[in-house]
Amino acid sequence: MNKNPKIAVFGGGSWATAIVKMLCENLEQVGWYMRNQSAIDYIKENEHNPNYISSAEFNVNQLNLSSDINKMVKYADILIFAIPSAFVKAELDKIKVDLSSKIVFSAIKGIIPESGLIVGEHFNKKLNIPIENIGVITGPCHAEEVAMERLSYLTIACQDEAKAKILGDCISSNYIKTKISDDIIGTEYAAMLKNIYAIAAGIAHGLGYGDNFQSVLMSNSIREMKRFIKKIHKMKRNINNSAYLGDLLVTGYSIFSRNRMFGNMIGKGYTVKSAMMEMSMIAEGYYAAKSAYLLNEKNNVNTPIINAVYQILYENKNPKTVFKNLTELID
Amino acid sequence: MNKNPKIAVFGGGSWATAIVKMLCENLEQVGWYMRNQSAIDYIKENEHNPNYISSAEFNVNQLNLSSDINKMVKYADILIFAIPSAFVKAELDKIKVDLSSKIVFSAIKGIIPESGLIVGEHFNKKLNIPIENIGVITGPCHAEEVAMERLSYLTIACQDEAKAKILGDCISSNYIKTKISDDIIGTEYAAMLKNIYAIAAGIAHGLGYGDNFQSVLMSNSIREMKRFIKKIHKMKRNINNSAYLGDLLVTGYSIFSRNRMFGNMIGKGYTVKSAMMEMSMIAEGYYAAKSAYLLNEKNNVNTPIINAVYQILYENKNPKTVFKNLTELID
């Protein structure tokens, strides 16, 4: 592969915007697809995204912006997808260009509802992209802090570590450090599951549980995550590495976490519907809770926290009662 | 051992006060030693500790208060020590009563400076208390939240688990859940080390690092803690259990943590001396950093975070420079 590859980011949200910013530190040209043409027009005129982390400023001459996904796929050697998992399928369905020679990285934290697969698996099984051309970009990293250029560590996973290394070099800068991993399955599941645990943390907070309980909840969450991922893809991994534990913590503890915020509203008594209406962003964990719960019906791993979140979000159970029960199931 | 043992708490600080409160939920009489007679007089009159978690109210008829440590040692079958590690030796030196038949629990998070031993080891090696009569009470648990009766999980460790169980039953209540462990060495070291990592988290915050970095720091801290403890006492333990990871998180992330606050002041530019003067409570991690660093000189475990805190607190190195260097040593 070319050491100076053409890279394009697909998505118009916070995380997509943050990744474009990282790439602009190193590349002369960065492709950026978003479906919203008016946002593109706004960026061209005002040099920042109108809707997400708008304090991140761009030199528009570096940006190759387009709302034509096929044009962007054609342009790029490396495609980075950062679209909410619920909308990925609809976007992928638009693609008519052959993807088999492309390198595709997922920066999406979730399961594609239509296929029940994580994004990497979906690319491999549904779009026939060879597994060695599929990778994952994962945190711990709130996009908001990338905008502020606060030091962040990303993990780039790919079974072909040379490809991970190339992308890592393209996004490293004085405020981004990158680490390479070969665990594409585990890092992607971790990125999905942590959003469920962040919702749980938010619910607990909303119900009035304190810091002592939160720490127990997070300690149980990482053990649950380890069991869940081990069942799906057993390999040697240190679950306490930044891509797993760090990602859980930044989401579970940070005020920037929309999943935690969503959970907090649920805990305070909002209905799921009203909490979703109040928030202008999508809480990925809402979809992840369902996907993980359904997936686990056959895997049968002990997942009391995922079960609790599922019961509250999808079975209309009372958060207070569910959490009272949960406190007996964790330690 | 008697199933209804006489229990006394030694210490007048937040954590001692919280443990007395927990015991009062179950016992008719709780012994409480503190050296400050005027605080005892105040409690008898006002039904709360004047200096620490003063919102915790007591029925003084339940309390057997005394500033005579020998009287209290004589009274009790189970002694719970919750005195800052720097002052333990001076208090223990006052004891003339034979301790060999007593059961002694440590609720202290630190190393006794004079002996360089954690409290359990000190009891065993210096006071000849049999190892099966020594135990540890550990969090994650901020005393402030016990005062508010917020649900908290404690771990009670003793090689003789029956003894841990008895004490566990005495402190369990509708807001305290207890878990039994046989890892007295590991839980006690974890309780000590977490304060150093909380200082590191505070320094990072004070220097302007954000949530993304904090999560990486915590993820590295738990791995460092695991290495450190494994070297000292190798046994099967899950470092992600609440007594280890939970305790680290509650201290590293909570606004109630005085160690984090102390670190924050250092990061913001206070000298060690002025930060200590500003705070009315002792940051245990200050002493722990020195003890852990010295201990590790012979163990030679890779501990970049402990080293960084030590350099700042004891070698007068610039926090900004030390942390800039630390960012290269963690991932």
Boltz contact constraints between the chains, C-beta under 6 A:
constraints:
  - contact:
      token1: [A, 140]
      token2: [B, 212]
      max_distance: 6.0
  - contact:
      token1: [A, 140]
      token2: [B, 215]
      max_distance: 6.0
  - contact:
      token1: [A, 141]
      token2: [B, 212]
      max_distance: 6.0
  - contact:
      token1: [A, 142]
      token2: [B, 212]
      max_distance: 6.0
  - contact:
      token1: [A, 145]
      token2: [B, 210]
      max_distance: 6.0
  - contact:
      token1: [A, 145]
      token2: [B, 212]
      max_distance: 6.0
  - contact:
      token1: [A, 150]
      token2: [B, 210]
      max_distance: 6.0
  - contact:
      token1: [A, 151]
      token2: [B, 213]
      max_distance: 6.0
  - contact:
      token1: [A, 152]
      token2: [B, 212]
      max_distance: 6.0
  - contact:
      token1: [A, 153]
      token2: [B, 216]
      max_distance: 6.0
  - contact:
      token1: [A, 179]
      token2: [B, 331]
      max_distance: 6.0
  - contact:
      token1: [A, 210]
      token2: [B, 145]
      max_distance: 6.0
  - contact:
      token1: [A, 210]
      token2: [B, 150]
      max_distance: 6.0
  - contact:
      token1: [A, 211]
      token2: [B, 250]
      max_distance: 6.0
  - contact:
      token1: [A, 211]
      token2: [B, 254]
      max_distance: 6.0
  - contact:
      token1: [A, 212]
      token2: [B, 140]
      max_distance: 6.0
  - contact:
      token1: [A, 212]
      token2: [B, 141]
      max_distance: 6.0
  - contact:
      token1: [A, 212]
      token2: [B, 142]
      max_distance: 6.0
  - contact:
      token1: [A, 212]
      token2: [B, 145]
      max_distance: 6.0
  - contact:
      token1: [A, 212]
      token2: [B, 152]
      max_distance: 6.0
  - contact:
      token1: [A, 212]
      token2: [B, 250]
      max_distance: 6.0
  - contact:
      token1: [A, 213]
      token2: [B, 151]
      max_distance: 6.0
  - contact:
      token1: [A, 215]
      token2: [B, 140]
      max_distance: 6.0
  - contact:
      token1: [A, 215]
      token2: [B, 246]
      max_distance: 6.0
  - contact:
      token1: [A, 215]
      token2: [B, 249]
      max_distance: 6.0
  - contact:
      token1: [A, 215]
      token2: [B, 250]
      max_distance: 6.0
  - contact:
      token1: [A, 216]
      token2: [B, 153]
      max_distance: 6.0
  - contact:
      token1: [A, 216]
      token2: [B, 242]
      max_distance: 6.0
  - contact:
      token1: [A, 216]
      token2: [B, 246]
      max_distance: 6.0
  - contact:
      token1: [A, 218]
      token2: [B, 249]
      max_distance: 6.0
  - contact:
      token1: [A, 219]
      token2: [B, 240]
      max_distance: 6.0
  - contact:
      token1: [A, 219]
      token2: [B, 242]
      max_distance: 6.0
  - contact:
      token1: [A, 219]
      token2: [B, 245]
      max_distance: 6.0
  - contact:
      token1: [A, 219]
      token2: [B, 246]
      max_distance: 6.0
  - contact:
      token1: [A, 222]
      token2: [B, 240]
      max_distance: 6.0
  - contact:
      token1: [A, 223]
      token2: [B, 240]
      max_distance: 6.0
  - contact:
      token1: [A, 240]
      token2: [B, 219]
      max_distance: 6.0
  - contact:
      token1: [A, 240]
      token2: [B, 222]
      max_distance: 6.0
  - contact:
      token1: [A, 240]
      token2: [B, 223]
      max_distance: 6.0
  - contact:
      token1: [A, 242]
      token2: [B, 216]
      max_distance: 6.0
  - contact:
      token1: [A, 242]
      token2: [B, 219]
      max_distance: 6.0
  - contact:
      token1: [A, 245]
      token2: [B, 219]
      max_distance: 6.0
  - contact:
      token1: [A, 246]
      token2: [B, 215]
      max_distance: 6.0
  - contact:
      token1: [A, 246]
      token2: [B, 216]
      max_distance: 6.0
  - contact:
      token1: [A, 246]
      token2: [B, 219]
      max_distance: 6.0
  - contact:
      token1: [A, 249]
      token2: [B, 215]
      max_distance: 6.0
  - contact:
      token1: [A, 249]
      token2: [B, 218]
      max_distance: 6.0
  - contact:
      token1: [A, 250]
      token2: [B, 211]
      max_distance: 6.0
  - contact:
      token1: [A, 250]
      token2: [B, 212]
      max_distance: 6.0
  - contact:
      token1: [A, 250]
      token2: [B, 215]
      max_distance: 6.0
  - contact:
      token1: [A, 253]
      token2: [B, 253]
      max_distance: 6.0
  - contact:
      token1: [A, 254]
      token2: [B, 211]
      max_distance: 6.0
  - contact:
      token1: [A, 331]
      token2: [B, 179]
      max_distance: 6.0
